[in-house]
Amino acid sequence: MRLKIVLFLFIANICLAQNGVISGVVKVEDQPIAYASIKFQGGSNTYIAYSNKDGLFTLEIPLGDYGLSVKALGFKLKNEAISITKENKDNLLIELEEDLLGLDEVVVSATRNRVNKKEAPIIVNTLGEKLINATQSLAVSESLNFSPGVRVETNCQNCGFTQVRLNGLDGSYSQILVNSRAVFSALNSVYGLEQIPTQIIDRVEIVRSGGSALFGSNAIAGTVNIITKDPVLNTWEVGGYLGLVDGDTPDRVLNFNTSIVSDDLKTGATFYGIHRNRDEWDANDDGFTEMVELKNTTFGTKVYYKPTDASRLTLDATVLNEYRRGGDRLDLAPHLTDITEELEHNTIMGGLSYDFNNIKNDKFYSIYSSVQYTDRDSYYGGLGGGRTAQDSLTALNAYGVTKDLAVANGFQFTSQFKRDVLTTGIEYNISTTEDNITGYNRLVDQNVHALGIYGQYEWKPNDTFSALIGTRLDHINVDGIYRVGDIERGVDISQTTLNPRITLAYEISDDLKLRGGYARGFRAPQAFNEDLHISSVGGEPQFVILSNDLEAEFSNAYTASLNFTKDFNTTQTNFLLEGFYTSLENPFTLVSTGVQLPNGSIVEEVRNGEGARVYGANFEFGVSPSKKWLFQFGGTLQNSAYDEDQVLFETDGSKPNESDILVSEFVRNPNFYGYLNTNWTPNERFSLSVTGTFTGEMIVPFVVSDSGFLSLNESPSFFDLNFNAETHFDVSEDFQLTLNAGVKNLFNSFQDDFDSGPTRDSDYVYGPALPRTFFVGIKIGKLH
């Protein structure tokens, strides 16, 4: 559809004879588009207006020639050259087209600045409301699989611990951000992806491969940036969801959200809440859970105020309470059961930022501070049920308390030149974790202080070539005490690292773009998510401790990609092919030592392994022939290997039939995985979505003896297919009703060899997170 421009200039009481007032409207198929950004660029001067709730805008602007750029969420970017003269009159009519594949979305994770995704020098994948609705994802962890190079896995039958793998590397290699801030601590990354409800999310931005030059340490595999909802329209919504896991175990959700925006767009606020209550589920009828009982209540708000047209103050706050429990006999006190993992989290997250720019709109400043605090009560243990009174007293040792704090403060400056962009900034991050289980004499007392200074220059000598050159200097201090039983380790290091990054982008044609880059990354010795999770083996807890001489880990990441995007009349297409190669120096590896404490607990140790490399290719294809149809699929082919065989289990020599177990490749890492997403919308009232994920074969460790001795099992492949039908009714302009129903994991492609009984290996979990699950949902309110 062509951009139609009709200018009618009204002469009013104005100060300058060459100034005029432009008034216009932004529409799509005769429907107004609210809060679109309309930018007029004339020489070094920029003038910006925003459409109101009816799509209307006005702007006082000098007469002359301009480049017009119009963008709105969910629509294709429009660029047009126009001339404003005295002879033009009446209104400016701007017609936009829907961006069904999301190619013209604005992202922030590529360069730390707002940039069009298609024009970004770095590949950014986005997961938004449409995909979340199509998959009926209730938490962040359920939606991430629908992006190339990303796989979420469940790691424990007793507590539901999940982690996200990017490009084949486990969760501790990924930096999880909330609104671009690093407040997702080591403790939060254990259960946080399942704690954050999709109800509060605007979108998730994913950058694969090294991102340390921008976001600091622990971004070796990439970043997952969770962007919460902004108040955009005056809306309200109340919704409900009922899922039946395996046809009979209920998963209930009740949620609400509302947004209020002033007519002058100076202020806005959104409020949201969600309550989830899911019963436990036992897959093999042994009396022990495979899916934990879960209760989650979340409330939050996001508020903004614009003192001037060039400044914005934003406040966001979220309060979360979650209770989860797995094991056997959930109606009893934990110490009276054979196995229980019970956790209650009370988390507060919030942030305050002030963003402003100069009159010319070419200098941007941002000051921010974000905080997250979690208070956790835990129980990891058991073997107190059906035995002696002394067994129950011993099981009392497993109660613990965790205090966790993460603070991120920073300042960022961005200067926009005619073509080039300079970004600099400074950050100071604090993370403190105290995890204490007194009965087992288990303590993690860790303090991490990180000061980072970064600079980045995006050089654009012409319309076809750009280079993004940046580096980040980080000074990290880690002070930690790690104790299990009579084993105690300490870390007290200060380390300064320089991590450069360079990315080159070349437009072979208007439709074909080539990108390539290099990034250096590192991780300082400290406890990460899996080190704070305690699994059970043989009915006893399995603890992780850092080795005495653990050294920092470094990485070198290389990427190259070819991206083709083209519109064939009404058909929108996108194809991406991306290769990646990451080498690791001194990689942190988890070794099952075979050592047992006097109370029977098993000890695992984090050591520096031999060098390793992960390499492969991601691909993605999307086509939308019209607004009625959308087809997307993607996947990853990869290999991950150690330079030399790595010890996975180390025998203590006490049993003659046990020997060291060595591996040459990463475990729990399939060589192929992928996804599909299909949507049919024949009219405004009905839509049908078919989505799915494929997980290839992989090697999964399985503990087969009380000492922690392992066998290496090969899992089957899985195809998890989901179906969702939705219908929509406009009862009135201010009241709509949406109903949906469907099934997750239609073919019940699910693990069938769970370990069983009180002495089971609770970490022996792989494949899809849910068996076949039926669901229905309802939403009412002013939904758009």
N, C-alpha and C positions, 0 to 999 in steps of 0.2 A: 504494500500500500504506500503510495507516495505521500510525502509531507506537503500539505497544502498551506500556503501562507497568503493571507489576505490582510494587509496592513491599512488601518484607518487611523490617522493621527488627529486627535482632538487638540485644538489650540485653547489653552486655559491660562489662568493667571500664573505665569511662571517667571522666574527671575531672569533667565537667559533666553534670548530670542531663538537660539538654535536648540533648545531643549523641548522635548515633548513627552507626553504621558502615553505609554502603550498599555492597552488593555487587551486581554485575550483569554482563550480557553484551551485546555488540553483534554483531548478525548480519545477513546478507542471505541469504534463502532457506535458512535452517538452516546456513549456512556462517559461521564466526566471522570478524570483521573485526579484524585486528591493528592496534594503535597508532592507534585512533580517539581523537579529543579529545572529552572529555565535560565541558562547562562548566555549572556551576550559578551563576546570577546572582541574588543576593538583596540588594536595596537597593544599598549601596555595596560589598558584599563579593562576591568572586568565588572560587569553588572549582573547581579543574581536576583531572581524573583522565585517565589514558590506559589504554586496553585493552592487555593483553599479547598474546603471540603466539596465544593461544587465544581472544581476544576478551573476556577477563574483566577486571574492574576493581573496586577497592574505594576508598572515600573516607570519611573522618570529616568529618561536617558537622552543624551545628546543625539542629534540627527547625524547620520553617517552610515558607513558600511560595517557590518559585524559578521562574525562567525557565531551562529546560533547552535547551542548544544542543549538538548533536552533529555533528561533521564528520570525514570521513575521505577520503583521496585516492581519487578516482574515484567518489564517491558524493554524492548530493544532500544539501545541508544540511538538518538537521532542527531545528525549534524547537517547543518545547512548554512550557506552563505546568503545573507539578506542585506538589503539596503533600506534604510528608514529615511523617508523624505517627507516634505510638506504635503506632497500630493497623495500620500497613503492615507487611508482613513478607515474608520470602523475597527472591528476586532481582529486580533491575530488568532487564527485557528490552527492548532497543532494536532495532528493525528498520529498516534503511536501504534506499534504492533506488539503483541504479546511475545515475550521471550520464553518459549516453552522449554528450551534446553538450558536456560540460565546462563547463556554465554556472555551476556552483557551485564551480569551482576557486578556490583562494586564489592571488592574484598580488601581486607586490611592486613592479611597475614603474609602477603608476598614481600612487601617493602616497608611494613609498619605505617603505610600511608594508604588513604583511600584511592584505589585504582581500579579501572575496568578490568575484569578478569581476563578477557580475551587479549587485552593489551599488556597484561602484567608480564614482566620478564621471567617470572617463575611460575610453574604450573601450580594452580590452587584448585582443589576440588571442593565443592560446596554441597552440603546436605541441608535441605530446607523443609518448609512446612509441607510441600506437596509429597515428598518422599516419606516424611514421618507419617502423614495421613495414610498413604498407600500401604505402608508396612504395619500400621497401627503400633508403632514403637512407643512404649511407655516410658522408657529411660534412654539416656544417651547411648548406653552400651548396645541397645538393640538396633540402632540405625547405622552404626559406623561401618558395618560390613558391606554397605552398598557404595563402595568407592574402591578404585584400583589400589592394590598394595596394602589394604587395610583388612585386618582380621581380628575379631574379638573372640576370646576363648574363655571358658569357665574352667577354673583350676581346683575346685574343692566341692565335694558333696555335702560337707557339713556346714559351710558358711556362704557358698556362692561367690567366692572370690573371682573377679574377672580382671582381665588385662587386655589392652589393645596392642597388637603387633603391627608395626609399620615396616614394609619392605623386609619382612622376615626376622626382624629383631624384636626381642620381648619388650614388655611394657616399660621397664625402667630406662629404656633408650629413647622414649618419647616424652616430649614436653607437653603437658596438658595445661592449657591456658583458659582462663575465664575472663572474657572481655579483654583479651590480649594481655592479661596480667598473670604472672607466675605465682598464683596463690594456691595451686593444687599441689599439696605437700605429698611427701612420701606416704604418710598414713592415708590421706584422702584417695590416693591412686589405688589403694587396695580395694575399696568398695565404692569409691566416688562415682565411677561411670554408671553404676546401677542406682545410685542415690539421686542423681540430678534428673528430674523429670523433663520429658520433652515439652511439656506444657509451657515452660518458661523460656524455651529456646526460639530465637529467630532463625538461626542457621548455625551450622558447624563448618568451619573452614579447615581444610587439611592440606598441609604442605609436607611432601615426602622428602626424605634425604636430609642432609645436614642443614640445620638452621641455627647453629650456635652463634654465628656472627651477628644475628639479630636478637635472639631470645635467651642467650646464655647457655649454661651447661645443661646436659641431659637432653639435648635436642639432636642427638646423633642420628636417630632414625627419622626425625621430623617433628612437626608440631600438630596438635589438635586444638583448635581455638574455638571455644564454646561462646557464641555471641548470644546474650540474652535479649529478650524482646524490648524494643523501643516503643513508646507511645506514638502512634501514627494517626489513628482515627478514633473518633468517639464510638466505641464498641463495648459490648458486654456479652459474656458467654458463660453458660453453665453446662457441664457435660458429665456423662457417666459412661463407664465401660464395664462389661462383665465378660471375663474369659473363663473357659472351663478346660483346664489342663488335663490332657488325656481323657477328656469328655466328662470329668466329674469333680475335679479339684478347682474351687473357685478362686479367681483373681479379680478383685473388685476395685474400681477407681471412681472417685468423685472429684471433679475439679471445677474451678471457675477462673475467669480473668476478665478484667475490665480496663479500658483506657479512656482517658479524658484529655482532650487537647483544646487549648483556647483558640478562638477564631483568628487571632493575630499570630498564632504559632509561636508565641513567646514562651509558653509554659505547657507542660504535658506530664502526665503520670499514668503509669500502668500498675495494676495490683493483680496478684495471682495467688492461687492456692491449690493444693492437691492433697488428697488422702488416698493411700493405696493400702489394701489389706489382702494379702495372698496367703492361702493355706499351704502347708507343707505337702510334698508328694513323694511317695515311695515307689520306685520303678519296679523292683523285683520282690516286693512283699516280704522283705527280711526284717521289717520293723525299723529300718533306718532310712533317713531321708536321702533322696537324690536332688530334690529342690527344696530350699529352705522356706520356713515360715517367714513372712516379711510384712512389716507394717511401717509405712512411711508417711509423714505429714510434713508438708513444705509450704511456707508462706513467704511472699516477697513483694518487692516494689522496685520500680525504676522511675525516677523523677528527673526532669530537666527544667532549667530556667535559662532564658537567653536575655541577659542584661542589655545587649545590643545585637544588631544583625551580624556582628563579627565575633561574637563570643557565646559560649555555652557552658553552663555549670550542670554536671550530671551526678546524681547520687543513686546508687543501687544497694539493696540490702536483701538478704535471704536468710531465713531461719529454717533449719531442717532437723527433724527428729526421726531417727530410724531405729527399729528393733528388728533383728533377724536371729533366727535360731534353727539349728539343724542337729541331727543325731537321732536318738531314740527317746521314746516316752517324754514328749515335749510338755506334758502336763505336770511332770515332777520337777522338783528343784534340780539344777544341773548336776550337783554332786551326788545325787541318788540314781543317776543313769549310767549306762555303759559308756556312751559317747555323747558329748554335747559341745557344740560351739555356739555360744550365745553372745551377741554384741548389741549394745545400745549406744548410738551416736547422737550427740547433741552438737550441731554445727551452726556457726554464724559466719556468713560471708558478706562482705560489703566493700564498696569502693566509692571514692569521690574524685572527680576529675574536673579540671577547668581548661577548656580549649578556646583559643582566640587567635585571630589573624589581623593583619594590617588592612588599611583601606584599599590598597591595590590588590589584595587577596593573593599575594605571592609569598608571604611570610606567615608560617603557622607555628603555634606554640601549644604545648600540652604539659600540664602539671597533674600528677595523679598519685593516689595512695590507695592501696587495696589491702584487705586483711581477711584472714580466715582463721577461726579458732574452733577446735573440736575437743570435746570432752567425751571419752569413751569408757564405758564399763564392759569388761569382757570376761568370758569363761572359755578356756580351751582345755578340755580334759575329759575325764570320765572314769570308767571301770569301777564306779561306786555302787552300781545297781546289782541286786541279787547276790551280793557277796557278804562279807563280814562288816560289822560296824567300823572296824579299823579301815577297811577299804574306802568307806564313805568319808571317814575323817581325812584319809590321804587325798581323796579327790577334792577336798576343800582347798588344796594348794593351788588349784587352777584358776582362781579368781584374780583378775587384774584390772588395772586402771591406766588409762593413757591420756596425756595432755599434749595437744599438738597446736602449734601456732605458726602461721606463715604471714609475713608482711612484705609487700612490694611497694617501693616508692620510686618515683622517677620524674624526669623532665625530658621532653623531646622538642627539638627545633627542626623545622623543615623550611627550606628556601626553594621556591619554584622560580627557575629562570625561564628564558624563552622556550627552551626545550628540556634542559637538564633539571635534575632535582637533587638537592643536598639534604641528607638527614643525619642529625647527630643527636646524641642523648646520653644520659647517665642514669643508672639504676642502682638502688641499694636494697637488697633482699635479705630477709632474716627468716630462718626456719628453725624452730626448736621442737624437739620431740622427746617426751619422757614416757616410756612404756615399761610398766613395772608389774611383775607377777611375783609377789613376795614369797609365796609358798614354794616356788621352784627356784628362788634366788635368781630370777631372770630380770635383767635390766637393760634397756636401751636408753641412754641419756645422751642425746645428740644435739649440738648447736652448730648451725651453719650460717655464716655471714658471707655475703657475696656482693662485691662492688664491681659494677661493670660500666665501661665507657665504650660507646660504639660510634662509628661514623660510616656513612654509606653515600656514594655518589652514583647517580644514574645519568650516564652520558648518552645523549642522543644526537649524534652529528648530522643525521638525516632521518627521513621518514621510514627507512627500512632497517636500520641497524641501531642497536642500543647495547650498552655495557653497564652492568651493575657491579660496582666494586666496593667492597666494604670489609671492615674488620671490627672485632670486639676484643677489648682488653679486659680480662676478668681477674680479680684477685679474690680468692676463696679461702676462708678459714674454716676448718672442720675440727671441732673439739668434741670427741665422743668417748663414752665408756660403754662397753658391750660385755655383758656377763650372763653366763648360764651355769648354774651349779657352782662348781669350783673352778670353772674356766673363765678368765677375764682378759679382755683385750682393750687396748686404748688407742685412739687416733687423735693426734694433735698436730695438724699440718697447716701450713699457709702456702698457697701455691698461686703463682701468677702465670696466666697463659694468654697467648695472642692467637686468635682464631680468625683467619682471613676467609673471605668468600668472594667469588667472582662468578658472574653469570653473563653469558653473551646471548643475544637474541637477534635473529635476522629474518626479515619478512621476504621470503622467496617470491611471493606474490601477495595480493590482497587477501587470499584465502589460505595460504600456506606459511607457517611460521616454524622456524628452527630455533631451538634453545639448547644451550649446553652450559654446564657449570661445575664448579669445585667448591667444597666447603670443608673446613677443618673443625673437628668437635672434640669434646673431652668430657669425662666424668671423674670427679674427685672421689676418693675412698669414703664411703658413707653408707648407711643403711637405706635401702630403697624399698619399694612396695612389698616384694615377695619376702624380704627379710623380716618384715613386721607381721607377716601372716604365719600362723602356727597350724600346721596340719596334724592329723593323727595317723599313726601307723602302729599296728599291733596293739591298739588300745592306748598307746602312749603318745604324748606330744612330741613333735619333731621340730627342734629349734634350729635357727640359723645364726651363725656368728661369723664375724669378719676374721680373716687370718691376721697373724701378727705383722706380716710385712706386705700388706696390700698396698699396691701402687696405683697411681692415677691411670685411667684408660683413655686412649686417644683414638681418633678415627680420621680417615680421609675418604670423603664421599665424592663420587663423580656421577653426573647425570647428563643425559642427552635425550632430547625429545623432538618429535615432529608432530605438529598440530595442524589439522586441516579443518577449517570451518567455512561453510558456504551455504547460501540460500539459493535454491533452485525454484524460482517463483515463490510459491507458498511453502515449499519444503525446506526445513531447516536441518542442516547436518553438522555433525562434529565427529572427528576421528583423532585419537591421540595414541601415539606409540612412544613409550618412554623406556629407555634403558638406564640401569643403575648399577653401580659397583661401589661397595663400601668395604674398606679394609680396617681391621681393628688391631690396635697394639695393646698388649696386656689386657685382653678382655676379662671382665669379671665373670667367673664361672662358679656354679654351685656344685660342690662335691659332697656326696654322701659318704661320710668318713667311716662308718661302721662302729664308731665309738658310742658307747652308751654311758649315761650318767648313772650313779648308784640307784636313783629312783626308776631306772629303766628308760628314761627319755633318750631319744636318738638325736645326734648332733650332726648338722650339715655345716659346711664351711665355705665361705666366699673366698676364692683365690684368684690370682691372676693366671689365666690360661695362656696357652700358646697363641700366636697370632691367628686371626680368623678373617674370612672374607665372605661377603654376601653379595650375590650378583644375580641379575635377571632382567625381566622386562615387564612393564605394565602396559595394558592396552585398554582402550575405551572407545565405544562406538555409540553414537546417538543419532536418531533421525526422528523428525516430527513432520509428517506430510501435511498436516493441518492441525488446527486447534483440537480436533477430535482424537488424534492419535499421537502417542509418544512411545518410542522404543529405545531402550538403553541396555547395553550389556558391557561388561568389562571383566578383566581378570589379571592374574599375575602368574608368570612362569619364573621360577627362581631356584637357586641352589645356595646352600650355606654350608661352609666347611671350615674346619680348623686346619691350620698349616701343618700341625702334627696331631696325632691322636690325643684326645683329651680324656683324663680320668673322670668318670662319672660316679663310680663307686670305688672306694678304697677300703679294702679289708684290713681289719686290725690283726689278722693272723691267728685268731682264736679258733676258727673253724676251718678244718682242712679242705672242705668241699667248696669253700668260697674263695674267689680270686678277684682281682681288680677288673672292673668293667670299663672299657675304653670305647669312645665313639669318635668317628671322623667327621660327622656332620651334626648340626644342631638338632636336638630332639624337639618334638611337638611342633614341627615346622613342615607343612606340606609343600611339595614342589609346584603344586598348581592349586589355585583357588580363584573363585570369581563370583559374579552376581548378574542378575537381570532385573529389569524394571520396565513393565509395560502398562500403559494406561489408555483406556478408551472412554471418551466423553462424548457420546452422541448428541447430547443437548445440555443445557444449563442445569437440568434437574437430576441427571444420572451420570455416574462414572463407575468404571470397573477397572480394578488394578490387579495385575498378576506380577508378583515379585518372587525372587528366590536367590539362594546362595549355594555355591558348590564348594566343598572342602575335599581335597584330594587325600590320598594315603599319606601317613606319617608315622614316625617311630615315637612311641609313648613309653616312658619308663614305668615299671610296675614293681612295687616292693613286694617280695614274696617270702620274707623272713623277718623275725623280730629284730634282727641286727640291722635291718635296712638294706639287705642284699637285693639287687635289682635284676629283673629280666627286661629285655627290650622287645616290646610287642609292636607289631605293625597294625595300625588301625585300618578299617575299610574306608572307602570314600562315601560322602554324603551329599544328597541333593535335597535342600530344604525349600519347598515351594509354598508360597502364601497366596491367598485369594481374598480380595476385599471388594464388596459392592456397596455403593453409597448413593443415597438419593437425597435431594435437597428441595425444600419448599419455602417460597417467599410468602409467608402469611400476610405481611404488610411491609412497608418500606423499612420499618424499625424492628421487625420481628421475623426471624427465620428459624427453620427447623431442619436438622440434618440427621438422618438415620443411616447406620451402616451395619453390616454383618459379614462374616467371613470365617476363614480357617487359616491357622498358621501351621506350617509343616504338614501339608496336606497328605503326603505319602508316609508320614510317621517315620521318616528317616532319622534314626536315633540310635545311640549306643545301646548294646544289648548284653554287655559283659561286665557290668559294674561289679567291683569287689563287694562282698557282703559280710554282715555280721560285725560284732564289736571290735574285731582285730583287723578290719579292712584298711586298705590304703586309700584314704579319702582323696588323695590327689590324682587317682587314676580316673580321670574324666577327660573326655574329648568329644568332638562333634558338636551338633547343634545344641543350643541351650534349652530348648523346649521340645517335648514330644508333640503329637498332633493336639492342637488347641482350638476350640471353637470360641467365637466371640461375637458380641453385639455391642453397639454404642449409640449414644444419642447426644446431640448438642442443640441447645436452644439459645436464642438471644439475638442481638443485632450483630450478625457475624461478619458483615463487610460494610 
